[in-house]
């Protein structure tokens, strides 16, 4: 990659210019009547011109895209920048309200979802979540109603039995020697934190949750001070740091963590994790051999991830690994009601260096791999599973994702029957503008976050 060619600023990585509102969107096929709510997705969209020589994909300003479904109709599409000091300054406005623990000037650009009756935009490394209206306008930064002591993350996990939200957070540049485990109660207020010492400032992107443990990923992407002092994205591949996972008992302290060495690698996203009767811990995850090594502008220039199963033995402190799929995998998802529990089905996007990104379903019991190709020049994003109400079969529901048609510079919201990939989409909602490749999102039902009266 040369200083004038940055893959994360061209094609469908390129930002869009306008915030748009469109109503009564055209639908090809039939939207399931049970889908009442919003599909939301967050991603980077730089406010102004970005320098291609040093722009990192993770550093763009946050923009949430959303589609509201009701009564078999696609009622609206909206895209809105997430509120921030930088955004308001560009518009000649004062900073948005709310405590800004890290002093971050940008808005959260990584995830968006519903919790405790509220819509939250989230980012890692210390940025405070921003509360959004139902229509995606930014209200204010919300540090869980004044109970969050510092950093948060873009990848919390909600326990389906307790309804509590669990998170592992790092706080660059304020925390240089520890990360923090955070538990948020169903009322949206933090009830527990645990400081976890680490040897240096790691990039802790995600975590896993089981019935017994919160899992800490201490992996070899750390702060590079030369990059930091140059004002660039400060994290880089550092295999000398080592690679380990920590099993923290949910109600335990840092001294109770069981640290287990794992292969030198990096994991942005686990699919799911669970305990076994023999005391072992199973984690399915997308594993990179390395990231931010030759390509220090984003994750895809060095290699792509493969899906693996790691089995940790807490007593012996060992880890065994099995490759589930050697093909490119990212953005893994599963049925949310089975978070931290044994499960059978998972779903991934399959990124490439071109525009064709397939959607893949995994039967982790039989080993079957089912692929849905969206067509030439078309790529599916993160596949979000939405269960059919009162369903008994684990995969009885829908996959919802944005599909990017790169040749036509357009996008669709696509709904797939999770039990019948061969059928193709049951509905395609045509969107009024292109949606750039982005990160994470969720289906937020109207039961979980009601629309305004």
Protein Blocks (a to p, Z undefined) as FASTA:
>chain_A
ZZklcfklgcjlbccfbdcddehiadedjddfklgcdddddddddfbacdfklpcfklpc
cdddddddeehiafbacddddddfklmmmnopacdedddfkopabdcfkbccdeehiacd
ddehhiacddddfkopafbdcehhoiafbbcdfkdcddfklopacddddddfkbmkbccd
ddddfkopafbdcddddedjdddfbccddfkbccddddfbdcdfklmmnopafbdcdfkn
opadddddfklcfklpccddddddddfbafbdcddfkopacddddddfbghkllmnbjkl
mbccddddddddfklopacdddfblcdcehiaddfklgoiacfbdcdddddfbfbdcddd
ddfknopacdddebehiacddddddddehiabfklccdddddddfknopaddddddfklm
mnopfbdcddfbdcdddfbdcdddfklmccdZZ
